Amino acid sequence: MPEFAELLKGYRRFREGTYPRQRERFEQTINEGQKPKFLIIGCSDSRVDPAQIFDVDPGEIFVVRNVAALVPPFETTPGFHGVSAAVEFAVQMLEVKQIMVMGHGRCGGCAAALSQSFNSKPMGEGGFIANWINLLSEAREPVAHQHGTSGREAELAMEFAAIQLSLSNLRSFPWIAEKEKAGTLKLRGAHFSIGEGMLYSLDEDKGEFFPED
């Protein structure tokens, strides 16, 4: 397949350039284990790779990616809670010091939640996408009321609201709330503008996003 051939070209560049340059770092993480200080919860969007955006070395960030960078609220019901398990591992086992929820511009998941439309494509069995996006139902209502359900202004407001919702849901995890209160864990919200190549950070006191220098 030509697509896989392109991947292999990238792999060879990695083997010839990046890996030799980072070999000492890789060996250090093998000997000492991974010790990231930062958990980044980002979107699965192929244009928004946290390791590329922050230009970090191997082992520096622990990354969880899913549709729309969502964090479900804390719950104890049986099931497969992949995001919650990853968050628990990062916070309780790796003892990260900061968590960033990083949304982004032109997010298809947020646009779908806002318009309640999924491009009229068959969803497949299970309704996985629809059920996941329904996590944004609560955040959608005030956005739709103020900005409508279409247009860039409305979509941007929905992207911002999704980040704030995930931060709120993170604080529903008892051990996250405890660590934040104790000052041993910091929560952050951020939004990456693909068109500008710029990161905006959330000031939670003001409820606004500001560009980073």
Phi and psi restraints in degrees (value plus and minus 20) as a CYANA .aco file:
   2 PRO   PHI     -81.8   -41.8
   2 PRO   PSI     -51.0   -11.0
   3 GLU   PHI     -84.0   -44.0
   3 GLU   PSI     -62.5   -22.5
   4 PHE   PHI     -89.1   -49.1
   4 PHE   PSI     -53.9   -13.9
   5 ALA   PHI     -81.2   -41.2
   5 ALA   PSI     -57.7   -17.7
   6 GLU   PHI     -86.3   -46.3
   6 GLU   PSI     -59.7   -19.7
   7 LEU   PHI     -81.3   -41.3
   7 LEU   PSI     -62.1   -22.1
   8 LEU   PHI     -84.3   -44.3
   8 LEU   PSI     -52.5   -12.5
   9 LYS   PHI     -81.6   -41.6
   9 LYS   PSI     -62.9   -22.9
  10 GLY   PHI     -84.8   -44.8
  10 GLY   PSI     -59.2   -19.2
  11 TYR   PHI     -81.1   -41.1
  11 TYR   PSI     -60.8   -20.8
  12 ARG   PHI     -86.9   -46.9
  12 ARG   PSI     -56.5   -16.5
  13 ARG   PHI     -83.6   -43.6
  13 ARG   PSI     -58.7   -18.7
  14 PHE   PHI     -82.4   -42.4
  14 PHE   PSI     -66.2   -26.2
  15 ARG   PHI     -85.7   -45.7
  15 ARG   PSI     -55.9   -15.9
  16 GLU   PHI    -106.0   -66.0
  16 GLU   PSI     -47.4    -7.4
  17 GLY   PHI    -138.6   -98.6
  17 GLY   PSI     -84.2   -44.2
  18 THR   PHI     -84.9   -44.9
  18 THR   PSI     -67.5   -27.5
  19 TYR   PHI     -83.4   -43.4
  19 TYR   PSI     -67.7   -27.7
  20 PRO   PHI     -79.2   -39.2
  20 PRO   PSI     -57.9   -17.9
  21 ARG   PHI     -88.0   -48.0
  21 ARG   PSI     -53.8   -13.8
  22 GLN   PHI    -123.6   -83.6
  22 GLN   PSI     -10.6    29.4
  23 ARG   PHI     -77.9   -37.9
  23 ARG   PSI     -63.6   -23.6
  24 GLU   PHI     -79.8   -39.8
  24 GLU   PSI     -59.9   -19.9
  25 ARG   PHI     -86.1   -46.1
  25 ARG   PSI     -63.4   -23.4
  26 PHE   PHI     -80.4   -40.4
  26 PHE   PSI     -63.5   -23.5
  27 GLU   PHI     -84.7   -44.7
  27 GLU   PSI     -56.7   -16.7
  28 GLN   PHI     -81.9   -41.9
  28 GLN   PSI     -62.5   -22.5
  29 THR   PHI     -89.5   -49.5
  29 THR   PSI     -47.1    -7.1
  30 ILE   PHI     -89.9   -49.9
  30 ILE   PSI     -64.3   -24.3
  31 ASN   PHI     -93.4   -53.4
  31 ASN   PSI     -56.7   -16.7
  32 GLU   PHI    -125.6   -85.6
  32 GLU   PSI     -30.5     9.5
  33 GLY   PHI      62.4   102.4
  33 GLY   PSI     145.7   185.7
  34 GLN   PHI     -98.2   -58.2
  34 GLN   PSI     118.4   158.4
  35 LYS   PHI    -156.4  -116.4
  35 LYS   PSI      37.0    77.0
  36 PRO   PHI     -87.6   -47.6
  36 PRO   PSI     126.2   166.2
  37 LYS   PHI    -118.0   -78.0
  37 LYS   PSI     -30.8     9.2
  38 PHE   PHI    -148.8  -108.8
  38 PHE   PSI     111.1   151.1
  39 LEU   PHI    -123.9   -83.9
  39 LEU   PSI     104.8   144.8
  40 ILE   PHI    -134.1   -94.1
  40 ILE   PSI     104.6   144.6
  41 ILE   PHI    -123.7   -83.7
  41 ILE   PSI      88.4   128.4
  42 GLY   PHI    -144.5  -104.5
  42 GLY   PSI     158.9   198.9
  43 CYS   PHI    -107.8   -67.8
  43 CYS   PSI     133.6   173.6
  44 SER   PHI     -94.3   -54.3
  44 SER   PSI     -27.8    12.2
  45 ASP   PHI     -66.7   -26.7
  45 ASP   PSI     110.6   150.6
  46 SER   PHI     -87.1   -47.1
  46 SER   PSI     -32.4     7.6
  47 ARG   PHI    -113.6   -73.6
  47 ARG   PSI     -24.2    15.8
  48 VAL   PHI    -147.4  -107.4
  48 VAL   PSI      62.9   102.9
  49 ASP   PHI    -121.0   -81.0
  49 ASP   PSI      92.3   132.3
  50 PRO   PHI     -75.9   -35.9
  50 PRO   PSI     -58.9   -18.9
  51 ALA   PHI     -84.4   -44.4
  51 ALA   PSI     -54.8   -14.8
  52 GLN   PHI     -94.9   -54.9
  52 GLN   PSI     -63.0   -23.0
  53 ILE   PHI     -83.5   -43.5
  53 ILE   PSI     -61.6   -21.6
  54 PHE   PHI    -115.4   -75.4
  54 PHE   PSI     -22.4    17.6
  55 ASP   PHI      30.0    70.0
  55 ASP   PSI      36.0    76.0
  56 VAL   PHI    -121.6   -81.6
  56 VAL   PSI     140.2   180.2
  57 ASP   PHI    -102.9   -62.9
  57 ASP   PSI     142.4   182.4
  58 PRO   PHI     -75.9   -35.9
  58 PRO   PSI     116.7   156.7
  59 GLY   PHI      69.2   109.2
  59 GLY   PSI     -22.0    18.0
  60 GLU   PHI    -104.8   -64.8
  60 GLU   PSI     -51.1   -11.1
  61 ILE   PHI    -151.3  -111.3
  61 ILE   PSI     124.4   164.4
  62 PHE   PHI    -123.2   -83.2
  62 PHE   PSI     103.9   143.9
  63 VAL   PHI    -138.7   -98.7
  63 VAL   PSI     113.6   153.6
  64 VAL   PHI    -139.7   -99.7
  64 VAL   PSI     104.6   144.6
  65 ARG   PHI    -144.8  -104.8
  65 ARG   PSI     116.9   156.9
  66 ASN   PHI    -174.6  -134.6
  66 ASN   PSI     157.3   197.3
  67 VAL   PHI     -82.8   -42.8
  67 VAL   PSI      99.1   139.1
  68 ALA   PHI      51.3    91.3
  68 ALA   PSI      -6.5    33.5
  69 ALA   PHI      35.2    75.2
  69 ALA   PSI      27.1    67.1
  70 LEU   PHI    -115.0   -75.0
  70 LEU   PSI     126.3   166.3
  71 VAL   PHI    -138.3   -98.3
  71 VAL   PSI      99.4   139.4
  72 PRO   PHI     -90.1   -50.1
  72 PRO   PSI     137.9   177.9
  73 PRO   PHI     -88.3   -48.3
  73 PRO   PSI     139.2   179.2
  74 PHE   PHI     -81.9   -41.9
  74 PHE   PSI     114.8   154.8
  75 GLU   PHI    -172.8  -132.8
  75 GLU   PSI     137.7   177.7
  76 THR   PHI    -136.9   -96.9
  76 THR   PSI      -9.3    30.7
  77 THR   PHI     -90.5   -50.5
  77 THR   PSI     131.0   171.0
  78 PRO   PHI     -82.4   -42.4
  78 PRO   PSI     131.3   171.3
  79 GLY   PHI     131.6   171.6
  79 GLY   PSI    -197.3  -157.3
  80 PHE   PHI    -123.7   -83.7
  80 PHE   PSI      78.5   118.5
  81 HIS   PHI    -123.4   -83.4
  81 HIS   PSI      57.4    97.4
  82 GLY   PHI     -82.9   -42.9
  82 GLY   PSI     -65.4   -25.4
  83 VAL   PHI     -85.6   -45.6
  83 VAL   PSI     -65.6   -25.6
  84 SER   PHI     -82.5   -42.5
  84 SER   PSI     -58.5   -18.5
  85 ALA   PHI     -84.9   -44.9
  85 ALA   PSI     -61.8   -21.8
  86 ALA   PHI     -86.4   -46.4
  86 ALA   PSI     -60.6   -20.6
  87 VAL   PHI     -84.0   -44.0
  87 VAL   PSI     -63.9   -23.9
  88 GLU   PHI     -80.3   -40.3
  88 GLU   PSI     -63.7   -23.7
  89 PHE   PHI     -82.5   -42.5
  89 PHE   PSI     -64.9   -24.9
  90 ALA   PHI     -85.3   -45.3
  90 ALA   PSI     -62.4   -22.4
  91 VAL   PHI    -100.6   -60.6
  91 VAL   PSI     -65.6   -25.6
  92 GLN   PHI    -106.3   -66.3
  92 GLN   PSI     -57.1   -17.1
  93 MET   PHI    -114.7   -74.7
  93 MET   PSI     -68.8   -28.8
  94 LEU   PHI    -104.4   -64.4
  94 LEU   PSI     -37.5     2.5
  95 GLU   PHI      36.2    76.2
  95 GLU   PSI      30.6    70.6
  96 VAL   PHI     -81.1   -41.1
  96 VAL   PSI     134.3   174.3
  97 LYS   PHI    -117.7   -77.7
  97 LYS   PSI     -40.9    -0.9
  98 GLN   PHI    -162.9  -122.9
  98 GLN   PSI     128.4   168.4
  99 ILE   PHI    -143.5  -103.5
  99 ILE   PSI     108.9   148.9
 100 MET   PHI    -136.7   -96.7
 100 MET   PSI     107.0   147.0
 101 VAL   PHI    -114.6   -74.6
 101 VAL   PSI      96.0   136.0
 102 MET   PHI    -136.3   -96.3
 102 MET   PSI      82.8   122.8
 103 GLY   PHI    -104.7   -64.7
 103 GLY   PSI    -194.4  -154.4
 104 HIS   PHI    -177.5  -137.5
 104 HIS   PSI     145.4   185.4
 105 GLY   PHI     -91.7   -51.7
 105 GLY   PSI     132.3   172.3
 106 ARG   PHI      38.3    78.3
 106 ARG   PSI      19.6    59.6
 107 CYS   PHI     -97.3   -57.3
 107 CYS   PSI      97.1   137.1
 108 GLY   PHI     -84.5   -44.5
 108 GLY   PSI     -55.6   -15.6
 109 GLY   PHI     -84.7   -44.7
 109 GLY   PSI     -63.8   -23.8
 110 CYS   PHI     -87.4   -47.4
 110 CYS   PSI     -59.5   -19.5
 111 ALA   PHI     -83.9   -43.9
 111 ALA   PSI     -59.1   -19.1
 112 ALA   PHI     -86.0   -46.0
 112 ALA   PSI     -60.9   -20.9
 113 ALA   PHI     -83.8   -43.8
 113 ALA   PSI     -59.2   -19.2
 114 LEU   PHI     -88.9   -48.9
 114 LEU   PSI     -66.6   -26.6
 115 SER   PHI    -106.0   -66.0
 115 SER   PSI     -32.3     7.7
 116 GLN   PHI      35.8    75.8
 116 GLN   PSI      17.8    57.8
 117 SER   PHI    -155.8  -115.8
 117 SER   PSI     123.9   163.9
 118 PHE   PHI    -142.4  -102.4
 118 PHE   PSI      26.0    66.0
 119 ASN   PHI      41.4    81.4
 119 ASN   PSI       0.4    40.4
 120 SER   PHI      39.5    79.5
 120 SER   PSI       1.3    41.3
 121 LYS   PHI    -112.3   -72.3
 121 LYS   PSI     127.6   167.6
 122 PRO   PHI     -77.9   -37.9
 122 PRO   PSI     116.8   156.8
 123 MET   PHI    -104.0   -64.0
 123 MET   PSI     -37.0     3.0
 124 GLY   PHI      62.4   102.4
 124 GLY   PSI     151.1   191.1
 125 GLU   PHI     -93.1   -53.1
 125 GLU   PSI     123.0   163.0
 126 GLY   PHI      85.6   125.6
 126 GLY   PSI     -48.6    -8.6
 127 GLY   PHI      43.6    83.6
 127 GLY   PSI      12.1    52.1
 128 PHE   PHI     -81.5   -41.5
 128 PHE   PSI     -65.2   -25.2
 129 ILE   PHI     -85.4   -45.4
 129 ILE   PSI     -67.8   -27.8
 130 ALA   PHI     -80.5   -40.5
 130 ALA   PSI     -64.0   -24.0
 131 ASN   PHI     -84.0   -44.0
 131 ASN   PSI     -59.1   -19.1
 132 TRP   PHI     -87.4   -47.4
 132 TRP   PSI     -67.4   -27.4
 133 ILE   PHI     -84.7   -44.7
 133 ILE   PSI     -45.7    -5.7
 134 ASN   PHI     -82.4   -42.4
 134 ASN   PSI     -34.5     5.5
 135 LEU   PHI     -80.1   -40.1
 135 LEU   PSI     -41.9    -1.9
 136 LEU   PHI    -113.0   -73.0
 136 LEU   PSI     -15.9    24.1
 137 SER   PHI     -77.3   -37.3
 137 SER   PSI     -63.5   -23.5
 138 GLU   PHI     -84.1   -44.1
 138 GLU   PSI     -60.8   -20.8
 139 ALA   PHI     -93.8   -53.8
 139 ALA   PSI     -45.9    -5.9
 140 ARG   PHI     -87.1   -47.1
 140 ARG   PSI     -60.2   -20.2
 141 GLU   PHI     -77.0   -37.0
 141 GLU   PSI     -72.8   -32.8
 142 PRO   PHI     -84.2   -44.2
 142 PRO   PSI     -52.9   -12.9
 143 VAL   PHI     -86.2   -46.2
 143 VAL   PSI     -67.8   -27.8
 144 ALA   PHI     -83.3   -43.3
 144 ALA   PSI     -56.9   -16.9
 145 HIS   PHI     -85.9   -45.9
 145 HIS   PSI     -59.7   -19.7
 146 GLN   PHI    -107.0   -67.0
 146 GLN   PSI     -55.8   -15.8
 147 HIS   PHI    -137.9   -97.9
 147 HIS   PSI     -26.3    13.7
 148 GLY   PHI      65.2   105.2
 148 GLY   PSI    -189.6  -149.6
 149 THR   PHI    -138.5   -98.5
 149 THR   PSI      -6.8    33.2
 150 SER   PHI    -169.9  -129.9
 150 SER   PSI     144.1   184.1
 151 GLY   PHI      77.3   117.3
 151 GLY   PSI     135.2   175.2
 152 ARG   PHI     -85.1   -45.1
 152 ARG   PSI     -56.4   -16.4
 153 GLU   PHI     -81.7   -41.7
 153 GLU   PSI     -63.7   -23.7
 154 ALA   PHI     -87.0   -47.0
 154 ALA   PSI     -61.6   -21.6
 155 GLU   PHI     -84.3   -44.3
 155 GLU   PSI     -61.4   -21.4
 156 LEU   PHI     -83.6   -43.6
 156 LEU   PSI     -62.2   -22.2
 157 ALA   PHI     -81.9   -41.9
 157 ALA   PSI     -57.3   -17.3
 158 MET   PHI     -88.4   -48.4
 158 MET   PSI     -58.8   -18.8
 159 GLU   PHI     -83.2   -43.2
 159 GLU   PSI     -62.4   -22.4
 160 PHE   PHI     -84.1   -44.1
 160 PHE   PSI     -63.6   -23.6
 161 ALA   PHI     -84.0   -44.0
 161 ALA   PSI     -56.0   -16.0
 162 ALA   PHI     -84.0   -44.0
 162 ALA   PSI     -60.5   -20.5
 163 ILE   PHI     -82.6   -42.6
 163 ILE   PSI     -65.4   -25.4
 164 GLN   PHI     -85.9   -45.9
 164 GLN   PSI     -55.7   -15.7
 165 LEU   PHI     -84.8   -44.8
 165 LEU   PSI     -63.7   -23.7
 166 SER   PHI     -84.8   -44.8
 166 SER   PSI     -56.5   -16.5
 167 LEU   PHI     -83.2   -43.2
 167 LEU   PSI     -62.6   -22.6
 168 SER   PHI     -82.2   -42.2
 168 SER   PSI     -62.2   -22.2
 169 ASN   PHI     -86.4   -46.4
 169 ASN   PSI     -55.7   -15.7
 170 LEU   PHI     -79.2   -39.2
 170 LEU   PSI     -58.7   -18.7
 171 ARG   PHI     -93.4   -53.4
 171 ARG   PSI     -27.4    12.6
 172 SER   PHI    -101.7   -61.7
 172 SER   PSI     -31.1     8.9
 173 PHE   PHI     -99.4   -59.4
 173 PHE   PSI      98.2   138.2
 174 PRO   PHI     -73.3   -33.3
 174 PRO   PSI     -64.0   -24.0
 175 TRP   PHI     -94.1   -54.1
 175 TRP   PSI     -40.8    -0.8
 176 ILE   PHI     -96.0   -56.0
 176 ILE   PSI     -65.4   -25.4
 177 ALA   PHI     -79.2   -39.2
 177 ALA   PSI     -60.4   -20.4
 178 GLU   PHI     -85.0   -45.0
 178 GLU   PSI     -65.8   -25.8
 179 LYS   PHI     -87.5   -47.5
 179 LYS   PSI     -57.3   -17.3
 180 GLU   PHI     -85.9   -45.9
 180 GLU   PSI     -61.9   -21.9
 181 LYS   PHI     -83.6   -43.6
 181 LYS   PSI     -55.7   -15.7
 182 ALA   PHI     -98.0   -58.0
 182 ALA   PSI     -30.9     9.1
 183 GLY   PHI      64.4   104.4
 183 GLY   PSI      -7.3    32.7
 184 THR   PHI    -118.2   -78.2
 184 THR   PSI     -23.0    17.0
 185 LEU   PHI    -162.5  -122.5
 185 LEU   PSI     111.5   151.5
 186 LYS   PHI    -134.0   -94.0
 186 LYS   PSI     112.1   152.1
 187 LEU   PHI    -124.9   -84.9
 187 LEU   PSI     117.7   157.7
 188 ARG   PHI    -154.4  -114.4
 188 ARG   PSI     130.6   170.6
 189 GLY   PHI    -136.4   -96.4
 189 GLY   PSI     121.7   161.7
 190 ALA   PHI    -167.3  -127.3
 190 ALA   PSI     135.8   175.8
 191 HIS   PHI    -155.7  -115.7
 191 HIS   PSI     105.4   145.4
 192 PHE   PHI    -121.0   -81.0
 192 PHE   PSI     101.9   141.9
 193 SER   PHI    -107.8   -67.8
 193 SER   PSI      91.1   131.1
 194 ILE   PHI     -83.0   -43.0
 194 ILE   PSI     -62.7   -22.7
 195 GLY   PHI     -84.4   -44.4
 195 GLY   PSI     -52.4   -12.4
 196 GLU   PHI    -117.9   -77.9
 196 GLU   PSI     -38.2     1.8
 197 GLY   PHI      45.4    85.4
 197 GLY   PSI      13.1    53.1
 198 MET   PHI    -143.8  -103.8
 198 MET   PSI     122.6   162.6
 199 LEU   PHI    -119.9   -79.9
 199 LEU   PSI     113.3   153.3
 200 TYR   PHI    -133.7   -93.7
 200 TYR   PSI     111.2   151.2
 201 SER   PHI    -123.3   -83.3
 201 SER   PSI     124.3   164.3
 202 LEU   PHI    -105.9   -65.9
 202 LEU   PSI     106.0   146.0
 203 ASP   PHI    -114.2   -74.2
 203 ASP   PSI      82.7   122.7
 204 GLU   PHI     -87.8   -47.8
 204 GLU   PSI     -48.2    -8.2
 205 ASP   PHI     -85.9   -45.9
 205 ASP   PSI     -58.0   -18.0
 206 LYS   PHI    -113.7   -73.7
 206 LYS   PSI     -36.7     3.3
 207 GLY   PHI      48.7    88.7
 207 GLY   PSI      10.0    50.0
 208 GLU   PHI    -150.9  -110.9
 208 GLU   PSI     136.1   176.1
 209 PHE   PHI    -124.8   -84.8
 209 PHE   PSI     114.9   154.9
 210 PHE   PHI    -146.7  -106.7
 210 PHE   PSI     121.1   161.1
 211 PRO   PHI     -88.4   -48.4
 211 PRO   PSI     121.8   161.8
 212 GLU   PHI    -105.5   -65.5
 212 GLU   PSI     126.8   166.8
